[in-house]
Amino acid sequence: MLQLTTKTWITKTYAKIVELYHSKEAQKALQEDVKDGEKPVNLSKDEIKAIETSLAK
């Protein structure tokens, strides 16, 4: 039971981090911080989910 709870917590936490990272505020801060040395990748939630699914296999 603890393992399932931990996995669920990690999944929800990861999803929140992804959501925050892709926010407009975070994207702007990233561009300012790296002086355009890194280009953020904007993927839809469905595209992110597809990548997660393929990596989980």
WOJOGI-V226469 format. One record per helix or strand of 2 or more residues. SS is the DSSP state (h for helix, s for strand). FROM is the first residue (numbers start at 0). TO is the last residue. Records with the same first field share a line. If there is no record, write none. Layout:
SS = FROM-TO, FROM-TO
This chain:
h = 1-20, 23-33, 44-55
